[in-house]
Amino acid sequence: MNDRLHPVMFAGTGSDVGKSIIATAFCRIFRQDGYTPAPFKAQNMALNSFATPEGLEIGRAQAVQAEAAGIPCHTDMNPLLLKPQSDHTSQVVLNGRPIGNRDAYDYFRKEGRAELREAVYAAYDRLAARHNPVVLEGAGSLAEINLRDSDLVNVPMAMHAGADIILVGDIDRGGVFASVYGSVMLLRPEERRYVKGILINKFRGDLRLFEEGRRMLAELCGIPVLGVVPYYHDIHIEEEDSVALAAKSAAAQRGKVNVAVVLLRHISNFTDFNILEQDPRIHLFYSNNVDELAKADILILPGSKSTLDDLYEIRRNGVAQAILRARREGATVLGICGGYQMMGRQIRDPQHVEGTIEAMPGLGLLPMVTEMLPEKVTRQVRFGFADGKAADSSMEGYEIHMGETRPADGSEAAPLVRFADGQTDGCRVDDKCMGCYIHGILDNPAFIDRLLAPYGDKLTEAATSFDYHAYKEQQYDRLADHVRKYVDVPLLYDILRGKR
């Protein structure tokens, strides 16, 4: 496709209005239509992150959007990532590498913002030189007027990019007229002219009932309403936030393997488990309720942004004892990243990487000891089982962690996996007790099959291996079809070609 489109920014009237999903949909739509799109979010705040092919860290949402666009992810797609460590502080990751921890007040002060702004703009410029169009995503509300002078991600970013802004409003939460109109009117006149369209998201009910509302909103704002997108339940795209995890059913199901992910306070990279949610052989739930955890055939300790704090909490609330009891009674326990560290005998933090706790005993399920280190490991990996039960390097995943885990003094530990370069990772006591640092390990059918092998008698005859890559591709196409059905895509193309 030869014609050059303007970049487009999907900005919101607030958080959780569906900006990320709409941006994902248009990454796929532009790709389907012969363009070479790429996602961009100048600044993302999330515990869900991903390692690029270069071994650098970005927000998981931009990795998902890149996947929808059919391209490898890159730090230029999310040059600034904030990973919350408490209610007030975050680790700041710039161009894929951590540059330190900052509290919110210091971070959002005007002083020192010029350097971050320059880095963010440079990343965008590099990306825009390679892709057409760039699909930008805003953050929070378009009209955070108290942060106007320090904003890196909304209107100032759109103005730098020369992007057409499409304002996304969430009708499901109520007050959509006020939130859309208020967002537009709070902008300065020179900012307002960048807003070229309105998109209403998460509609429930009969669309004909909103026809008058759609017309009124366009007249009020002087901006066309491009579409009203209904809420959907049958399309599965990876979520960025963990707020909905606890609502996922804990009731055990017959004929399936019941898998519980331990719901940690600082859970990170929970998209590791999306495949389990879709695998027809598995019933997945998230819980920190000891009675619910007792119903699981397999318990998974996930990654954590604050491993020692979460280890302290599961000791306090009885979850640690529930995990140990489940192991004694024959359940499988798998640890990934921070969860792997917790399964060892001890975690040490002499350099205070995570906080003031210098050491804490682990669960003792693996003969391993972890020492927290200030240097973060981020890389993509290819691997096979260390005992040779899968072809060498036939599986892939990624690592994002701070710390080194090794056998405890005098202990022999069998590694779980072997990398393409011959190095090993993780620890395996038996087929029901293991852990490693690799995120995405569950996306590999060979690993899932091995994890489920002890439970063959529970599975229904129809259960077969699940191709997660093909499933995700199907979901991106279904999302694109859904959005095309309810959005005036030709009008959007006219806007992006400067005809409107």
N, C-alpha and C positions, 0 to 999 in steps of 0.2 A: 504494500500500500504506500503510495508516494506522497499523498497530501499530508501536510504537517498540521496537526491539531494543537490547539492551545492545551497546556496542562490543565487539569481539573482538580479542584479541592472539594472533598466532601467534609464539610464542617457541620457542627451540631448545635442545637439549642441547649444542650447539656451533655453530661456523661451518660453512657449506656443508652443512647438513642438509636444505635445501630450503624454508626459511621463505618466501623471496621468491616462489617458484613457487606454494606453497600459498596465500599471500595473494593472488596474482594470480588464481588459480582462483576464490577466494571473492568477489573483486571482480566477476568475471563472473557467478558463480552468483547473488549477491544482485541484480545488475542484471536477470538473466533472470527472477527471481522477483518483480520489480516494486518493489524497494527502490531507494534512491538512495545507494549506497555511495560511499565515498571512501577511498583508502589514506592511511596515515600511518606514517612512521618518524621518530622524534624526531631521531635522529643516524645518519647513514650515512657510512661510509668507502669511497670509491670514486673511481677516476679517470674512470669513465664518468658523465658528467653531461649535462644537457639544459637548454635555455633555455625558460622559460615564455612564454606569450603577452605577458606584461608585460616580457620581456627580463631575467628574473632566473634564477638557476641553482639546480637541484636535482639529486638523484641520479637517474640514468637509470632505476633500478628502479622508483621511484615514478611516473615518467612512463609507464612501461609499465603499471603497475597502474592508473593513471588511465585509460589507453586501454582497458584491459579493462573498467573501470567505465563507459566511455562518456562521460567528462567531460574538460574541459581540465585540464591539470596546473597546480598552484599551489604557491608556496613554503610555504604552510601544511601541505602534505603531507610536506615534508622540511625543516624549518626550520634544521637544522644539518647541514652537509656538510663532511667532512674529506677533502681531496685530498692524498694523500701526495706529498711532494717528495723524500724520502729514507727510509732505514730509521727515522729518528728524528723527522722534522719533517713537518708537514702545513700546507697552507693551510686556514684556517678560514673557511667561508662561512656567514654567519648571515642568515636570511631573504632568501637569494638574492644577497647581496653579500659579497665577501671583506672580512674585518676584520683580516687579518694572518696571519703564520705563527707556529706554536707548536710547541715540541718536546713529545714525548709526556709527559714527566715533569711539565712545567709545566701541560699541558692537563688532566691527570687529578688534579691536586691539588685538595683541597677548597676552598682559597681561590679566590674568584672564580667558583665554580660557581653561586652563587645567581642571578646575572644571566642566565646561559645557561638555567638551569632555568625561570626566570620567562618567558623568551622562548619556550621550547619549549612550556610549558604554555599560554601565550596563543595560540600558533598552533593547538594542538590544540582549544582551546575555540572558536575561530572556526570551525574546520572542522566540529566536532561540531554547531554551531548550524545548519549548512547541509545536513548529510548524515545518513542513517540506513541502515545502521550505518556507523561508521568502522571500517575494517579495519587494525589496527595490526600492525606487524612489529617484533619484537625484534631484537637484535644479538648476535652471538656466542652465549655460553651464558646461560641464564636465571640461573645460579647463579655469577656472577663475584663471589664473596664478598669478594675483596680490593678490589674497586671499588665495593662496596655503597653507601658514603656519597657517592660522586661519580657514581653511575649516573644517567643521564638517560633511558635508552631501554628498560629492561626492567621489572622489578617496580614501581619507583617511578612510572613512567609509567602502567602499568596501574592502579595504585592511584589516581592522580590522575583517570584517565579513568573509573574504575569499570568496567574492562573485564574480561570473562571470558577467562582465559588458556587457550589450547590449546597444550600442549607437544608440539613436533615432534621425533621422534627418527629418526636415520638408521640403519636396520638393515644397510645395505650395508657400512658401515665396521666392523661388529662391535661387540660390547659394548653392545647396545641396552638390555638389562635394567639394567646398572649405570649407564649414562648417564642413563636416564630416572629410575630410583629415586633415584640420587644427586642429580640436579638437584632433585627434589622435596624430599628430606630435608635438603638444605643450606639450604633456605629457612626463615625464621623462621615460627612458627605463624601469625602474622597475615598473612604473605605467602602461605603455602601455600593458604589458603582461596580465593584468587583463581584457582587452577589448577583448571579444571573438566573438562578432558578431555585425553586423550593421542592423538596421531596418529603412527602409524609410517609412515615414508616410505622410498622406494627399495627395496622388496622385490623379490627375484628368486626365481623358482621357483614351486612349487605352494603357494597360499595356505592349503590345508588343513593343511599341515605346521606352520603357526604358530597354529592355533586354540587349542591348549593354552597356548602362550606368551602369547597375547593375554589369556586368562583369568587366568593367573598374574600378569601385569603389572598388571591391574586390581585384583586382590586385594592385591598388595604395596603399591600406592600408594593404594588406596582411591579411585581415580578411574577413570571409564569410559574404555575405549579406543574412540574414535570410528571408527577405521578403520585399515586397512593398505593403503597406496597402492603399487601395483607401479611399478617402474622402467619408463620408456617411452623409445622411441627415435624414434618417428615423429611427435612433436608438437614444434613448433619455437617456442620463446618466447625473446626476447632474454636473453642471459646478462649478469650483472652483473660477473663476474670474468673476467680474461683468462687464467687458468691453463691452460685447455684448448686455447688457440689453436695452440700449436706442434704438437699431435698431429694437426691436420687435414692430410689427405694432400697430398703435394707431387707425386705422380706425374702427369705430363702426360697428358691424355686427348685422343684424336682426336675430331673432330667437335664439339669445344667450344672456346671461347676460354679459354685458361689465364691466370688472373689471380692474381698473387702480391701479398699485402700484406706489406710489409717489417716484420718482427717487431722492434720497438724495445723497449728495456729499459723505457721509461716510456710505452708506448703508451696512449693515451686514446681514448675514444669509438670503440672498435672495433666497436660496433654499427652504425657507418656501413656495414659490409660484409655485414651479415646478408642483405640482399636478394640479393647476389651468390651467396651460398651456396645460395639457393633457386631462382635463375633457371636454367631448364633449358638455357640456351645457354652457361652458364659453369661452369668448374671452378675453384673458389677454394681457395687454400692460403696459409698464413702461414709465413714462413721468414726466417732471416738467414743461410742457407747459400748461398754464392755459386754453387755448382753448380746448386742448385734454382732460384735466381732466374733463371739463364740459360735455363730451360725456359719462362719466362713470355712470353706475348704482351703482357700489360699488367702493369706494376709500379705499385703504389700506395704512396706514402709517407704514412702516416697521421698523425693528431694525436699530440702528445706533451705531457706535463706538464713536461718538462725538455728543451726543444728543443736548446739548445746542448750539453748533456751527451750527448744521443742523436746529434747531428751529429758530435761528437768520437768517439763509439763506432763509428759506421758508417765513419768514416775509418780508424779503427784496425783494424777487423776485415775490411776489404776490401769491405764491402757498397757503399760509395760508388762505388768503382771498377767494381763489377759493374753498378750502375745506369747509369753513364755508358757502359759498354761495350754494355749492352742497348739504350740509346738510339741509339748509333751503328749498331747492327745492325738497327734497324727496329722495336724494341719501343716501345710507348706508355709514357710515364711521367706519372702524375697525382699531384699533391700536394694534400693536404687539411689546412688549418690549419697545424700545426707542420711537416708535410711540405711544404707550399707555401713556408713560410719557408726550409726547408732547400734547396729547389730554386733559390733566388736566388743572387746573387753574394756577398752578405755578410749576416751577422746581427750587429748591434751591441747591446751591453747596457751602456751607460755608467753607468746608474743601479743596476746590479747587481740587477736584478729577479729574475734566475734564479740568480745566483751570482757567482763571482769572475772568470769569463771575460768580458772586455769586448768582444771582437770575434772572429769566426771566419769564414773564407771558406766560402761555401755550395758547392753542386754546380755552379753556373754554368749551369744549364739554362734559367733564366728571367732576363731582364735587370732584376732587382728587388733592392732592398735593404730589409732589415727593421731597425727599431729597437724594442727591447723597452721597453714603457712600464708604469708601475705600475698604471694604471687598466685594469680588465678590461672588455672589450666582451662583452655578453651580450644577444642579441636574436633574435627570429624574423624571417625575411625571406621576401619573395616576389620572384621574379626570372624573367628569361628570358635567352636567349643574347644577348650584346652585339652579335653580328653579325646578329641578327634571324632566326635559323634556327628559333626557337620563338616562339610568341605571347608578347608581353610579359607578365611576371608570372604565367605559367602554372605555374611551379614554386615549391616552397617548401622551406625548410630553416631552420637556425639557426646562429648564431655564438657561440662561447665562446673568446676568445683574449686574450692580453696582447701587444700589439705593433702596429706600423703598418708596412705594406709599400707601397713606392712605387717608381716606375721609378728605376733607377740614373742618375746624372748623365750627361746626353747621350744617354740611351737612349729609344727609342720602344717602348712596350709596349702591345700590344692587350689590352684587358680580356676576361675570359672571360664574365662575366655582367653584366647591367644590372638594378638593383633597380627596384621600382615607382616610387620617387621620382626616378629618373633617374640616381642615382649608380651607380658601377660597382665591381666587385670582381674580383680575380684577374688572371691573365695567361695568354694563349694564344699560343704560338709557332706551332703548327700543330695539326692534329687528333690528333697523337701526342705532344704535349708541352704540358702545361697545369697550372694549379693555382689554388686559391682558398681562402678561409677558411670556406666553407659546409659545416658538418656536415649530414648528411641529403641531400646533393645527389644521392646515388646512389639515393635512394628515389623519384626522379622518372623515369618511363619514358622521357621525351624525352631526358634526359641519358644514360641507359644505352644507348639506341638509338644516340646519336651516338658514344658511347665505343666501341661494338662495330662501328660502320659500316666501319672499315677492314678488318674481319676477316670480311666477309660470305661469302667463299669457304670459310671453315672451318666455318660453321654448318650444321647439318643442316636439311633442308627443313621439318621439323616445328617448328623453333624460332620462337617468336613473342614479342611483348612480354609482360612479366610485370606483373600488377597486384598490387603489394606490399601495398597497403592492404586489398584484399579477402582476400589470403592471410593477413594477420595476424588479421583478424576471424575467419576460419575456424579458425585455430589456437587463439584464445582459447575459442571454442565447443567445440573438441575437448578442450582441457584441462579445461574445466568438466564435460564429459560423463565424462571419465576419472575425475575426483575424485568426482563424484556416484555413480559405479558402485561405488566402494570405501569411501566414507565415509557414515556414518549421518547424513545431512543433517537429517532430521526431529528426531533427538536434539539436534543442534547448535541447531536453532531453539528447542527446548524450553529448552535452557540459556540462550540469549540472550533468552528471554522470562521468565526467572526461575522456570521450572517445575521445574528440577533443581538 
